[in-house]
Amino acid sequence: MNFSSKILEEAVSQVSQLPGIGKRTALRLVLHLMRQPEQNTDLLTDALLKMRHDLQFCKQCHNVSDTDLCEICASHNRDETIVCVVEDIRDVMAIENTSQYRGLYHVLGGKISPMDGVGPQDLKVASLVTRVKEQGVKEIIFALSPTIEGDTTNFYIFKQLGDLEVNTSTIARGIAVGDELEFADEVTLGRSILHRVPYENSVKN
């Protein structure tokens, strides 16, 4: 792809680094931005800079937040005795969209995957155990995607919580094995949360 401008070429090169964006799509997006009023491009730039420099992670659940404590953890309308364990922030958004869950969350930041070099020490497991010990958590809901990596992560956390007085449950398998949680439709995901089962039962099965 030949460019008459080094500035344009650099812009296309940077946009093409985004997931799922090839050089042709990147060029189309950059040319679109060029045709927009300068103010629109400035707003986009400012939003990206603010996201990169000002966005924080909740000190309790590790969800994205504008402050030290995210809106969900800070809300007085949530059940603080129930914590739903998810892989990343997209899963929080997916479950929140169901409007079926009123507890809190714990974002692990991934799942155990030796093939990818991700071990338990790379996840937010220790802080979850601390929450159960210190914050009166009565139930942990495992809501990781039903894959081998997800099940391995669930089992590891289950063993870590073994000596603590906390109930563990897992979302009902209305979600097909191997599917990613974020792609499940809201009705199926919502029902899976409502009809969760004790985690011990899922291990036996």
Steps between C-alpha positions, in 0.01 A plus 500: 500500500661821379445828683563852379530617860717365780257648753210311344707182482587524871136559595388195301783293648395585855127438442576165336654382830150473645351147518313401185609809308700443183683762296208561260250544784748722682537717191121531469472606866782753474353653183165522678662689788666734251159591357352573842509845663825546688308530827365145463850359459619700800215359712599146399865570577416652838277206592776250415761697693273528803426125482869419484618736775205545737318167500557301820428152629275456802712422806244243615372311195753608232229619262570815298410815688529876502581496872669273754172313554278421200132595492390140557713447810404843635127446452286446811246308291724200434518181707854506642477137619500362142800533270493392136843400367560588134792501261498863386302822483304390192341227709394754763329700226332189358357395837394855590306519173281209617371706798477169690792535740524736798819382670860613456774381263861391504694536174785251477665657199518170309487128559761234567654392171841329514517501120488881507731527799223615734513351850301562819756758611412711196134531603322691778439186705678607821287813532186290454600272786569809712154639421337176613701501822448864592174624344234251604450346155254211522488381140744490210347456153739362237404667172799421282450383144432121491833405342782276624688810618192637670426174679864470607489850646171428679644187657818676613303776671264243652798326661639833625169569672473150643571593863271805502132512588363608164255338259614456143273475196544506126272643234266245344635354180242661277814637338652246264832345599782684324305824455628834623277667757497839328333349188210337687160661450364693797205267568718187511764670712241644737338160551841344559561745783157445656518120473856460619588172670740408784852481359558156659221362282662626183830331595328166562325520166 
